[in-house]
């Protein structure tokens, strides 16, 4: 299996990650976003992404580079998206 699906919860309020945006950790590309939206329950952006299993660390923060060149920070979580 090449990649596994995880959730990302954005740190703070910022632009929403969208399909095709790239996910990085330590400057290394480790996956890509498959969908993203705003969660009114969590009051922040959430996204689903495929991440390489050997580079998936739930609870760690990842950089998501949006197509516009904007970088946002997001925490890797398992499903479902819930308040913690």
C-alpha positions in Angstrom: 0.0 0.0 0.0 1.5 3.3 -1.1 -0.5 5.8 0.9 -3.2 5.7 3.7 -6.0 8.2 4.2 -5.8 10.5 7.2 -7.5 13.7 8.4 -5.9 17.1 8.8 -7.2 19.8 11.1 -5.8 23.2 10.4 -4.1 25.2 13.1 -6.1 28.4 13.5 -8.2 30.0 10.8 -6.8 30.2 7.4 -7.4 29.2 3.8 -9.0 25.8 3.2 -6.8 23.1 1.7 -8.3 21.7 -1.6 -7.8 18.7 -3.7 -4.3 18.4 -5.1 -2.6 20.6 -2.5 0.7 19.0 -1.3 1.5 17.8 2.3 5.0 18.2 3.7 6.8 17.3 6.9 10.3 18.6 7.4 10.4 19.9 3.8 9.7 16.5 2.3 6.6 15.9 0.4 4.7 13.0 2.0 1.2 13.2 0.5 -1.6 15.2 -1.0 -5.0 16.5 -0.2 -8.1 14.7 -1.6 -10.7 17.1 -0.2 -11.1 20.0 2.2 -13.8 22.2 3.8 -14.6 24.4 6.8 -15.9 22.6 9.9 -18.4 24.7 11.8 -18.2 22.2 14.7 -14.4 22.6 15.0 -14.4 26.2 13.8 -11.5 25.6 11.4 -10.6 24.0 8.1 -10.4 20.2 7.8 -9.1 18.0 5.0 -8.6 14.4 4.0 -5.2 13.5 2.6 -3.3 10.4 1.5 0.0 10.2 3.4 2.8 7.6 3.2 2.3 5.3 6.2 6.0 5.5 7.3 5.7 9.3 7.5 2.2 9.5 9.1 2.4 10.5 12.8 -1.0 11.3 14.3 -0.8 14.4 16.4 2.2 15.9 14.6 1.8 19.1 12.6 2.4 19.1 8.8 2.8 21.9 6.3 0.2 22.1 3.5 1.2 24.1 0.5 -1.8 25.5 -1.3 -1.9 26.1 -5.0 -1.6 29.8 -4.4 1.7 29.2 -2.7 0.3 29.8 0.8 1.6 27.5 3.6 -0.8 26.4 6.4 -0.1 24.2 9.4 -2.4 21.2 10.1 -2.4 18.4 12.6 -2.7 14.9 11.4 -5.6 13.0 13.0 -7.4 9.8 12.5 -11.2 9.7 11.7 -13.7 10.8 12.8 -13.0 14.6 13.1 -13.9 15.4 16.8 -13.1 18.1 19.3 -10.3 17.1 21.6 
